[in-house]
């Protein structure tokens, strides 16, 4: 097994065609096919289903791919730090829950580099999507939070996926709403105050669980609730329907605009406050790339966290 073969596997899986993968890799199609067959023979498994419409990973290939990405990704990170990368385009991806600060940090990181020379990706997605992206090395890092309610289940899931959680900051719950909301001028807002207004929460898909909710206090019984899939719709519904969401209080006016505010949540005995522990997840024992180090530094800078 060679690093070159691992790169071939990763490229074919992303493109879905041996012919187009050969073009991207600057090798002949017969040479690429031969290299894959040799690897399959060495491993004793079949990695790809071959059809007239292209290739797809077999079940064994799906299991093998994350390991291939990890090994080849670590090689590229080492090469980036200590070797000569030539004309190869380096990649960096991050997946996150719908946090504007995570996008802002990404913007600041990318500004440092010439985008023409690198391949960057940021993916705002569902909680399980964040975890799966990092586990499969589609993204190097993921941004999400833990709370007293979800911590045990989330940490177990992360361990099963070979991931570790790294603390960034603890936050109390805030009510996020637009400045024209009837409650916007309150010094704090209680759960009872919110009863007449719709609670906006991000949809988590068919595999949804209370543990995957992006909003703090997700187990509370909300008389009115609307599911959304993206931040832009969330903001529009705040404005149009006087909706609200519960968040960390970390907002970015540069990206979301200045029409929205975060008001402290006022806890009571029935609806207590809860700490959001925001952090990043990455593969256990993985080496952060220079991009990853810069991205984490930009998040720390934005959040005012000392190194």
CORRA-V389215 format. One record per residue. N is the residue number from 1. RES is the residue in three letters. SS is DSSP state (a for helix, b for strand, c for the rest). BURIAL is I if it has 16 or more other C-alpha atoms within 10 Angstrom, else O. D_CENTER is the distance of its C-alpha to the mean C-alpha in whole Angstrom. Layout:
{{N	RES	SS	BURIAL	D_CENTER} {N	RES	SS	BURIAL	D_CENTER}}
This chain:
{{1	UNK	c	O	31} {2	UNK	c	O	30} {3	UNK	a	O	27} {4	UNK	a	O	28} {5	UNK	a	I	28} {6	UNK	a	I	24} {7	UNK	a	I	23} {8	UNK	a	I	25} {9	UNK	a	I	24} {10	UNK	a	I	20} {11	UNK	a	I	21} {12	UNK	a	I	23} {13	UNK	a	I	21} {14	UNK	a	O	19} {15	UNK	a	O	22} {16	UNK	c	I	23} {17	UNK	c	I	27} {18	UNK	a	I	29} {19	UNK	a	I	31} {20	UNK	a	O	28} {21	UNK	a	I	27} {22	UNK	a	I	30} {23	UNK	a	O	30} {24	UNK	a	O	27} {25	UNK	a	O	28} {26	UNK	c	O	31} {27	UNK	c	O	33} {28	UNK	c	O	35} {29	UNK	a	I	34} {30	UNK	a	O	37} {31	UNK	a	O	36} {32	UNK	a	I	32} {33	UNK	a	O	33} {34	UNK	a	O	36} {35	UNK	a	I	33} {36	UNK	a	I	31} {37	UNK	a	I	34} {38	UNK	a	O	35} {39	UNK	a	I	31} {40	UNK	a	I	32} {41	UNK	a	O	35} {42	UNK	a	O	34} {43	UNK	a	O	32} {44	UNK	c	O	34} {45	UNK	c	O	31} {46	UNK	c	I	30} {47	UNK	c	I	27} {48	UNK	b	I	27} {49	UNK	b	O	29} {50	UNK	b	O	31} {51	UNK	b	O	32} {52	UNK	c	O	34} {53	UNK	c	O	31} {54	UNK	b	O	29} {55	UNK	b	I	27} {56	UNK	b	I	24} {57	UNK	b	I	23} {58	UNK	c	O	25} {59	UNK	a	O	24} {60	UNK	a	O	25} {61	UNK	a	I	23} {62	UNK	a	O	20} {63	UNK	a	O	21} {64	UNK	a	I	22} {65	UNK	a	I	19} {66	UNK	a	I	16} {67	UNK	a	O	19} {68	UNK	a	I	20} {69	UNK	a	I	17} {70	UNK	a	I	17} {71	UNK	a	O	21} {72	UNK	a	I	21} {73	UNK	a	I	17} {74	UNK	a	I	19} {75	UNK	a	O	22} {76	UNK	a	I	21} {77	UNK	a	I	20} {78	UNK	a	O	23} {79	UNK	a	O	25} {80	UNK	a	O	23} {81	UNK	a	O	24} {82	UNK	a	O	28} {83	UNK	c	O	29} {84	UNK	c	O	29} {85	UNK	c	O	27} {86	UNK	c	O	29} {87	UNK	c	O	28} {88	UNK	c	O	25} {89	UNK	c	O	22} {90	UNK	b	O	19} {91	UNK	b	I	15} {92	UNK	b	I	12} {93	UNK	b	I	9} {94	UNK	b	I	5} {95	UNK	b	I	2} {96	UNK	b	I	3} {97	UNK	c	I	6} {98	UNK	c	I	9} {99	UNK	c	I	10} {100	UNK	a	I	12} {101	UNK	a	I	13} {102	UNK	a	I	9} {103	UNK	a	I	11} {104	UNK	a	I	14} {105	UNK	a	I	13} {106	UNK	a	I	12} {107	UNK	a	O	15} {108	UNK	a	O	17} {109	UNK	a	I	16} {110	UNK	a	I	17} {111	UNK	a	O	20} {112	UNK	c	O	21} {113	UNK	c	O	21} {114	UNK	c	O	23} {115	UNK	a	O	20} {116	UNK	a	O	23} {117	UNK	a	O	23} {118	UNK	b	O	19} {119	UNK	b	O	16} {120	UNK	b	I	13} {121	UNK	b	O	10} {122	UNK	b	I	8} {123	UNK	b	I	6} {124	UNK	b	I	6} {125	UNK	c	I	6} {126	UNK	c	I	8} {127	UNK	a	I	8} {128	UNK	a	I	9} {129	UNK	a	I	7} {130	UNK	a	I	4} {131	UNK	a	I	7} {132	UNK	a	I	9} {133	UNK	a	I	7} {134	UNK	a	I	7} {135	UNK	a	I	11} {136	UNK	c	I	12} {137	UNK	c	I	11} {138	UNK	c	I	10} {139	UNK	c	I	7} {140	UNK	c	I	9} {141	UNK	b	I	7} {142	UNK	b	I	4} {143	UNK	b	I	5} {144	UNK	b	I	7} {145	UNK	b	I	11} {146	UNK	b	I	14} {147	UNK	c	I	18} {148	UNK	c	O	21} {149	UNK	c	I	21} {150	UNK	c	I	17} {151	UNK	a	O	18} {152	UNK	a	O	20} {153	UNK	a	O	18} {154	UNK	a	I	14} {155	UNK	a	O	16} {156	UNK	a	O	18} {157	UNK	a	O	15} {158	UNK	a	I	13} {159	UNK	a	O	17} {160	UNK	a	O	17} {161	UNK	c	I	14} {162	UNK	c	O	16} {163	UNK	b	I	13} {164	UNK	b	I	14} {165	UNK	b	I	13} {166	UNK	b	O	14} {167	UNK	b	O	15} {168	UNK	b	I	15} {169	UNK	b	I	17} {170	UNK	b	O	19} {171	UNK	b	I	19} {172	UNK	c	O	22} {173	UNK	c	I	21} {174	UNK	b	I	22} {175	UNK	b	I	23} {176	UNK	b	I	22} {177	UNK	b	I	24} {178	UNK	b	I	26} {179	UNK	c	I	29} {180	UNK	c	O	31} {181	UNK	c	I	31} {182	UNK	c	O	34} {183	UNK	c	I	32} {184	UNK	c	I	31} {185	UNK	c	O	33} {186	UNK	c	O	33} {187	UNK	c	O	33} {188	UNK	b	I	31} {189	UNK	b	I	30} {190	UNK	b	I	31} {191	UNK	c	I	29} {192	UNK	c	O	33} {193	UNK	c	O	33} {194	UNK	c	I	30} {195	UNK	c	O	31} {196	UNK	c	O	33} {197	UNK	c	I	29} {198	UNK	c	I	27} {199	UNK	b	I	23} {200	UNK	b	I	20} {201	UNK	b	I	17} {202	UNK	b	I	14} {203	UNK	c	I	15} {204	UNK	c	I	13} {205	UNK	c	O	15} {206	UNK	c	O	18} {207	UNK	c	O	17} {208	UNK	c	O	16} {209	UNK	c	O	17} {210	UNK	a	O	18} {211	UNK	a	I	16} {212	UNK	a	I	13} {213	UNK	c	I	14} {214	UNK	c	I	12} {215	UNK	c	I	16} {216	UNK	c	I	18} {217	UNK	c	I	21} {218	UNK	c	I	20} {219	UNK	c	O	23} {220	UNK	c	O	25} {221	UNK	c	O	28} {222	UNK	c	O	27} {223	UNK	c	O	30} {224	UNK	c	O	28} {225	UNK	b	O	25} {226	UNK	b	O	23} {227	UNK	b	O	20} {228	UNK	b	O	17} {229	UNK	c	I	15} {230	UNK	c	I	14} {231	UNK	a	O	14} {232	UNK	a	O	18} {233	UNK	a	O	19} {234	UNK	a	I	18} {235	UNK	a	I	20} {236	UNK	a	O	23} {237	UNK	a	I	24} {238	UNK	a	I	24} {239	UNK	a	I	27} {240	UNK	a	O	28} {241	UNK	a	O	29} {242	UNK	c	I	28} {243	UNK	c	I	25} {244	UNK	b	I	23} {245	UNK	b	I	20} {246	UNK	b	I	20} {247	UNK	b	I	17} {248	UNK	c	I	17} {249	UNK	c	I	19} {250	UNK	c	I	17} {251	UNK	c	I	18} {252	UNK	c	I	18} {253	UNK	a	O	21} {254	UNK	a	O	21} {255	UNK	a	O	18} {256	UNK	a	O	19} {257	UNK	c	O	23} {258	UNK	c	O	25} {259	UNK	c	O	26} {260	UNK	b	I	24} {261	UNK	b	I	24} {262	UNK	b	I	23} {263	UNK	b	I	26} {264	UNK	b	I	26} {265	UNK	b	I	26} {266	UNK	b	I	30} {267	UNK	c	O	30} {268	UNK	c	O	33} {269	UNK	c	O	34} {270	UNK	c	O	33} {271	UNK	c	O	29} {272	UNK	c	O	28} {273	UNK	c	I	26} {274	UNK	c	I	23} {275	UNK	c	I	21} {276	UNK	b	I	17} {277	UNK	b	I	16} {278	UNK	b	I	13} {279	UNK	b	I	11} {280	UNK	b	I	9} {281	UNK	b	I	9} {282	UNK	b	I	10} {283	UNK	b	I	13} {284	UNK	c	O	16} {285	UNK	c	O	19} {286	UNK	c	O	17} {287	UNK	c	I	18} {288	UNK	c	I	16} {289	UNK	c	I	16} {290	UNK	a	O	18} {291	UNK	a	I	15} {292	UNK	a	I	13} {293	UNK	a	O	16} {294	UNK	a	I	16} {295	UNK	a	I	13} {296	UNK	a	I	13} {297	UNK	a	I	17} {298	UNK	a	I	16} {299	UNK	a	I	14} {300	UNK	a	I	17} {301	UNK	a	O	19} {302	UNK	a	I	18} {303	UNK	a	O	18} {304	UNK	c	O	21} {305	UNK	c	O	21} {306	UNK	c	O	23} {307	UNK	c	O	23}}
